[in-house]
Amino acid sequence: MLSVGASLLFWVPFLIYRPTKLKATLLIVCLVLALAVPIHVVTSSRGRFLRDLYSIQPGMTVEEVEAIMAGYIQGTGFPANPYSEGEEDELVDLGTGRRFHTVDTPEGEMEIVGSKVYRHSDDGAYNADWGIVEFEHGRVVSVSFSPD
């Protein structure tokens, strides 16, 4: 928002010496842009998801996290590794290089050990946008976002 305010200040001298109709038009355009961009970011599915995900703080309980993330899809949505023999596997986040230990659930889905994974969409463009909340002893120790 600072850049929007700075750009408005830049235009003040220009607006003082121009006709009133042009001033009003420019002011309306600037206000619409200043309001439209932040609203779109916050109201998009991913924007709301990230806002909720990053409101989770270390030390929160599983129940507190589930209350915050109640409207989202839980689980990776990835099928279990067909070559796994019931042992832990390793998943590497290519964006960050972080390594996660995974197991296969009885339902046939891959699960990250000691974590809960949340998704905001099943759409193919975003179905691997993962919010990963890691727990130790029933309390949050870290929160991360792995984009699709």
N, C-alpha and C positions, 0 to 999 in steps of 0.2 A: 504494500500500500504506500510505502514511502516514495516509490518511483512515480506513482500516480500523482501524489501531492506535489512532488518536485516538478513534474511536467505541467501541472496547473499553474504553479508559480512562474514557470518559464513564459507562459502565455499571457500573464497579467499585463505587461506593457503593450503587447500587441492588441489586447482587447480594449484597452483604454482609448486608443486612437482609431478604432474602426467603427463602422455603422452599427447601430443597435441590433438590427436583425441578424447580422453576422455574429455579433457577440452572443446573442441568445442561442443561435444554432451551435456554435462551438462549445458553449457551456453545456448544452444538453447532450451533445455527442460525448464530451469528456465525462459527464456524470453517468451516462449509460454504460460506457466502457468501464469506469471505475467500479460500478456496481455489478455488472454482468459477469466479469471474469471470476471474482472470488465466489460468487453464488454458484456458478457452474462447477467449480472445483469441489466445493463442499457438498453439493447435491448429487454429484455423480455417484454411481454405485461404488466405485473404487475410492472416491473421496470420503464418503461416509464410513466405509470399511476401515480406511487408514486412520481416520479420526478416532473411531472406536478402539481399534487395535492399539494405537499409541496412547490411549487413555489408561491402559493397563499398566500398573506400577509393580515393581519388585516388592515381594512380600504379600501380595494379594493371594487369597485362597482360590481353590478351584471353583468353588461356588460363586465367588465374586466375579471371576473371569467369565463363567458361563452366563451370568446375569447380563454382563456387558455385551457378550457376543451371541446372545440368544437368537437374533434374527438372521444369523449367517449359517452357512453349510458347514458342518463339522466333518473332519476327515480329509485325507489327501485326495480321495477320488481316483487314486492310481491302483490298478490291480496288483495283487500280490506277485512277487517274483516267481515265475513258473519253475525256475531252476533252483530255488531255495529249498533246503531240506529241513526247514523249521528253525534254523539257526539265524542269528542276527546277521543282517547285511549292512552295507554302508552306502549312504546316499551323499553325493557331493553337490552342493549348490555351486553351479558354475559361475554365478555372478560374484559370490563372496569367497568361495573356496572353503566354506564351512562344511564340516563333515557331520552327518547325523547317522546314528545307528537305527536301523529299521527292523521290524518284524512283520510277519503276516498275521492278520486278524483271522478269526474263524469264518468271517464273512467273505474272505478272499480279497481284502484290501490291504495295501501297504500302510503301516503305521510307524511314526517316529517314536522311538522309545523315550519315555519321560516327558513327552510333549503332547500338546493338543494343537491340531492344525485346523484353521478356519479358512473358508473361502467365501467370496462375495458373489460368485457367479458360476454357473455350469456351462456358460457360453464358451465355445472353443477358443475364443480370443483371450479369455481371462480365467479359464478353469484351473490354471496352475498358479494363480496369484495366491500365494499361501501366507497367512499370518501364523507364525509359529511361536507358541507360548511354551517355554520350557519351565518345568517344575522340579523342585527338590523338596522332599518331605512335605508335599502338599502345598507349597508356596511358590509363587512366580520367582524365577531367578533371571529370566531374560525374555525379551519380546523382539521378534525380528520379522521382516517382510521380505519374501522371496517373490519377485515379480515374474509373471508368465513370460 
